[in-house]
Amino acid sequence: MTTVSLKDVTKVFPDGTVAVDNVSLDVADGEFMVLLGPSGCGKSTVLRMVAGLEDPTNGAVILDGRLANELPPRDRGIAMVFQDFALYPHMTVGENIGFPLRLSGVEPTPRQERVADVASALGIGDVLGRRPSQLSGGQRQRVAMGRAIVRRPGLFLMDEPLSNLDSGLRAELRAEISGLVRELGVSTIYVTHDQAEALTMADRVAIMRKGVLQDVGTPTQVYGKPATLYVAAFLGSPRMNLLEASVYVHLDRYVQLNLGDQSLYLQWNDIRARAVSHFHGERIVIGVRAEALTPVGPDHPGDVLHGRIRYLEHHGHESLAFVDIGANAVVVDEVGRGSTEDNAEPNRLRRFGSVVNRLKGRTANAANTAVAERPSQQRESVLSDPGRHHRRAAELAVRLAPYPQVGSGHPLAVSVRMDALHFFDDRGDRIDVGWR
C-alpha cells in the first residue's frame, strides 16, 4: 500500500488564483483520509496534485517516501474515481471494469476472473453484459469503483464520487465504499463537501477553506474540539451557536462571560478558566451546540439563558427553536467577505491558520516567512465589523420535542452545559488547555 505526504504544497494558477496555500498533510498506509470543505476550497486540486494531473507551484508530493513531483500519473500506482463516473459508453460493464487490466496486458482468462470477483463484491455481477446507458446511477458508480479496484492499486483517489446520487443511495453506497476499502486495506483520499460522508467514512478528516488547511483529526476530534472558528461553524447540524462574549475575571472564584444583559459563569476549578482569564476585559467567541442546551423552567438553578422564540423549524423527529437571548452572533460566513471593499477579502483568508501551524509543530513566524511575499498573511479580528451599522442578534438553536406547545414569541429558558462550551479568540483560534 502507499503512504502520502504533502509538504508545504501550494498551487497558484496562471491568473494568480491561489487554489492551495501551503498545505502539509500525511496519509498513513491503509488510512481513509477525507478532504472536506465547500466548493472551491482547493480539495480537488490537492487530489489532482497527488494524482499527477496538476503540478504544485511550490512544495513536495511524496509517495512511499519518494518525491513524486516529476513522476507521471501512470507510474504513481493510483486509481481515481471521478464524480461523473467517466465510463466508456460503447463498452459493456465487464469490459469497462476489465479495461485497465487489458491495457496492462493481463491474459483474458485471469482478467475475466478478476472482473467477476470485483463485480460480485460490488453487487453488479448480474449486469456485466449491459452497457452504461442501461444502468442506474448507483450501478454506474459501482462500475466506476470496480474499474478502480480491479487494478489493485496502492492508493485510491475519490473525487466526490457520490454527489450525483440521491440521498438514500448515497447513504447505502458510502457504507459499501467504506467497508470495501477497509477490507482491501488500500490507502484512500476521498474528497467531499458533505460532512455526513466525512464524519461517517473517515479515519481522519482534513478540513479546508480558501485553499488553507484548517484542521486535521479523527471525526470525534474535529467535531468535539474544532481547531478554529470556521471548523466549529462548518461541522454540525444545526450549526454551532457562536456568540460574542466579554470576559470579566473574579480571581479564584469564576470567569464571568457576559452575553448582552445575561451572563454565564465558568468556575475557577474548570481547567479552561485560566486560559479564558487571559482575555479579561476583552471580547471572545463562545460556541455551544444544540445538544448542550436543555429547555428548563424559568426558575431553574445554574447556568440558564432566557429569551423568546423567534421562530420554529419542524423536522418530524424534533423541532428546532431559534431563541433571541439579546446577545450578538458571530457569523463566520460573513467574516472575510469584505463588508466595505471587494479587495478586503484576501487580507482575512488566513486568520484561521495559526492553530494548524501549531499542530504541525511550527511557529507562526516560520509559517509567515514561507509566505512572506503574500499580503494575505495578515489576520484581522473576527469580532471587528468594518462597514456594519448594526450587530446581528444571536438566535440560539435549541432542540425541542416534535411539534411543541410553544410558538413564536413564547419565552424560553435554556440550561447550558458549561463543560460543552467552546472558546475562540478574536482571531478565530481555539482557546483551550491541552485541547488536542
MOQUILIN-V941819 format. One record per run of one state. SS is the DSSP state (@ for helix, = for strand, . for the rest). FROM is the first residue (numbers start at 1). TO is the last residue. If there is no record, write none. Layout:
SS_FROM_TO, SS_FROM_TO
//
This chain:
._1_3, =_4_12, ._13_17, =_18_27, ._28_31, =_32_36, ._37_42, @_43_51, ._52_57, =_58_63, ._64_65, =_66_67, ._68_72, @_73_75, ._76_77, =_78_81, ._82_91, =_92_92, @_93_103, ._104_107, @_108_122, ._123_124, @_125_127, ._128_130, =_131_131, @_132_134, ._135_136, @_137_149, ._150_154, =_155_159, ._160_166, @_167_184, ._185_186, =_187_192, ._193_194, @_195_201, ._202_203, =_204_209, ._210_211, =_212_217, ._218_218, @_219_224, ._225_227, =_228_228, @_229_234, ._235_240, =_241_250, ._251_253, =_254_259, ._260_261, =_262_267, ._268_272, @_273_277, ._278_282, =_283_288, ._289_289, @_290_292, =_293_296, ._297_303, =_304_314, ._315_318, =_319_329, ._330_341, @_342_344, ._345_345, @_346_348, ._349_352, @_353_359, ._360_363, @_364_370, ._371_374, @_375_377, ._378_392, =_393_400, ._401_410, =_411_416, ._417_417, @_418_420, ._421_421, =_422_424, ._425_428, =_429_430, ._431_436
//
